[in-house]
Amino acid sequence: NFLLRAIYHEAFSFEKGDGPNYVTPHSDSDVFPYLLVNIGSGVSMLKVSGDNSHKRVSGSNLGGGTFWGLCRLLTRVRTFEEMLELSKEGDNSKVDMLVGDIYGGRDYTSIGLSATTIASSFGKVISEDKDLEDYSPADIAMALCRMVSYNIGQLAYLNAKRYGLSRIFFGGFFIRGHPLSMDTISFAISYWSQGEMKAHFLRHEGYLGAVGAFLSVHPLADSTAPAAPAAAAPIMAVDAADREPGKVRARFVERFAADPDPDPDASSSAEGDGATERTASGEASWVERFMRLGTAATDIARSEHDRALAARAAGDGTPPPSPKVTGGSLTPRATSGSSERLQLHVGALQYQPGCEPFPLLADAARYQPNTLDMHASVSNDCPVNLYGEEREMDYWLGVLADQIPAVVEKAVASEGATSDAKRRAARFARCFGAHITRLQADPQAYGEVGLADLFELREECLREFRFRDIYRLDKERENAAALKVLPDLLRELDCLAPRERLTAIIQGALAANIFDWGARAIVELYHNGTILEIYRKAREQLSRRPWRVDHLDKLADRWMASTDEARLEPSGVAVSPWRRAILFVDNAGADVVLGMLPLARELLRMGAEVVLAANSLPAINDITAPELRRLLASAAACDPVLSSAWDGSHAQSQRAEPASPSSPPHLPPQQPKTQRRQQQQQQQQSQRQTQQQWQPQAQQQLQQQQHQQQRKPEAQPLETSWQGRLSVVGTGQGGPCLDLRRVAAPLAAAAASADLVVIEGMGRAVHTNLETPFRCNALKLAMIKNSHVAEVLFGGAVFDCICLFEPAAPAPDSLATAGLSPPAADPVTLGKP
């Protein structure tokens, strides 16, 4: 029960040739009741009706021990693994009597039996004058495997029918991820049920005993369950609603980053040089001024790259490996002459007490963040995998492998190019390369992996080797350059009429999104010094519409819906049709300062309250919540609108951002245990205080918001204590994408009564959430910086821009009541020809 609720894609069905087909239960009605068939030496079958409600209903003495014992006697093979490997090479028709053997090779169609159906296991041996030595051990092993598996499958099906169960889960050492065992049992269930049922398996079924033992000491508390003993402190107290799988899963995440050579004595601290300030005056416009100021930051990045290339040419030992697949096995490089083999298919299950699903999702139970199907075939420049196929997964694994040298380069430079930094960076490259190799050989080794998971895996590996923020210096330099010209940009915007101002703000947000160190095309622009010139051209080209996806006119109509334009002054301010806006920001530097801050400021001027949501942990050059608070303090010093809105939450901005529960920070090895415990308690108290601060207002407005998600045109700005306030919350995440299945509790509380969601950036608005409907208005902004994504999703080209504005989606319950299905994806949204 715990595994099905806590882990995404835990359960799967299996068909020969297709691999695992993962099934995610969305509610307890999708889980209970079910039949659990545990195949050990014998077989036990349990009917599971709910939490703490199960009963053994049947069993059999013919199980895994039967197969093992008979196979050992008849084939002389001693280990279970050898027996399964041997059976793969066998042909059971050499010893089993088939229907075709009885009816002259023909089907018995009148009763629905094919010629290949087994009529009698080992029945053919009766009519042949042969001794044991005359039969192939592989044929015997295959016949034994099918005899035991088919018998168990039939018993399982009959018991499921007897108790009215439609779900059957199999586990035990006889399964343990062996394709042959799963295939034969799956065939048996499908055969006996005539395709009405499927056998289901669990990725972590081999750990059921260990997990059960742990939960017996640290149970998941349940309001309906008996009180736990005093010594058995629950790891999570939940009410009836929180027992739903979606909410439980939000609090657990499986991580796969692993350090193959831990070194607790290695230091991760390093001092970096600050950005060199350059001043300029008398420029024709703020754009020209930013071009000059930004040159200093990009010149430093170019010089770091040049030094790294020179060091690599000198052979200082820092170049990373190039991941390759060798015979479908994981082959990481050895260190110090040792041969290592990483066990990567099982991760660490981390508990996130402060995370929950984003409340504005239109259908949280069925929400999937990833836009691209990683198992889909592609037709452009994609590497061919082991099976001669071209898949989306192969393309992105190749992209990540190609980026390893650049990531290593940044990691080393971020810590002063010390020998310790070089050593840890090389180990990161070897570890992350091993993950890529594993996934190239077995794309489902870690379950149903999406693009967001791949990107976050890289960040997890960096943190595993104590690289906290490898783009810190770049972010500081780019923030400083952008802040210098922000006042000029704001003055220019204030002189425009409301609709023109909105157009300029959206154009600026799209153009500034080009500053992204996570895109290979952009990294090349940084290295060759042309990034600023491309930014200038992007601003010019955005004046020519339509864009690749252009909903700006729809946005403008909604933007002005509460405003009497006839009575508005030429440079006046519209009345906000929204009460509270949640803005998910992307990159540091110009992206947030010159792109998203003007949008947030305009919403504030219109009377809305604005919540800026940023990563809790660093990822590439994405800005984090603590960094954004410091940045806003600097921006507020030069603008009265931001200053007035920021003063109300200045105390909050001074508090440190609670560590993301999904990826706790690495503490220095020398820190005492008591000090670590005190620090964790302080972080939890800070997080509770932040949540308490948001929760009362969210609860007060929630009932009003349920039936008034869009304000009527004649409505006036909502008068609340929140009006005009600007705040920052962490998302609880540390990757370049956005997974709304789990967000930090303060963000969920702040979003409960919001009526506008803005998602910016390719990772958050295109790689993920492009097709995600929300219960309120949603605006998705991004510049496409990958030609493959531009072609596959939009039929476009690199540097195309997306401005997608969507109305509130109906709740799934209302659709079901009306007998309707959710609306299909708008073809304009995807931009496909």
Buried (B, 14 or more C-beta within 10 A) or exposed (E): BBBBBBBBBBBBBBBEEEBBBBBBBBEBEBBBBBBBBBBEBBBBBBBBBEBEEBEEBBBBEBBBBBBBEBBBEBBEBEEBEBBBBBBEEBEBBBBBBBBBBBBEEEBBEEEEBEBEBBBBBBBBBEEEEEEEEEBBBBBBBBBBBBBBBBBBBBBBBEBBBEBEBEBBBBBBBBBBBBEBBBBBBBBBBBBBBEEEBBBBBBBBBBBBEEBEEBBEEBBBBBEEBEEBEEEBEBBBEBEEEBBBBBBBBBBBBBBBBBBBBEBEEBBBEBEEEEBEEBEBEEBEEBBBBBBBBBBBBBBBBBEBBEBBEEBBEEEBEBBBBEBEBEEEEBBBBEBEEEEBEBEBBBBEBBBBBBBBBBBBBBBBBEBBBBBBBBBEEBEEEBEEBEEEEBBBBBBBBBBBBEBBBBBBBBBBBBBEBEEBBBBBBBBBBBBBBBBBBBBBBBBBBBBBBBBBBBBBBBBBBBBBBBBBBBBBBBBBBBBBBBBBBBBBBBEBBBEBBBBBBBBBBBBBBBBBBBBBBBBBBBBEBBBEEEBBEBBBBBBEBBEEEEBBBBBBBBBBEBBBBBBEEEEBEEEBBBBBBBBBBBBBBBBBBBBBBBBBBBBBBBBBBBBBBBBBBBBBBBBBBBBBBBBBBBBBBBBBEEBEBBBBBBEBBEEBBEEEBBBBBBBBEEEEEEEEEEEEEEBEEEBBEBBBEBBEBBBEBBEEBEEEBEEBBBBEEEBEBBEBEBBBBBBBBBBBBBBBBBBBBBBBBBBBBBBBBBBBBBBBBBBBBBBBBBBBBBBBBBBBBBBBBBBBBBBBBBEBEBBBBBBBBBBBBBEBEEBEEEEEEBEEEEEEBBBEE
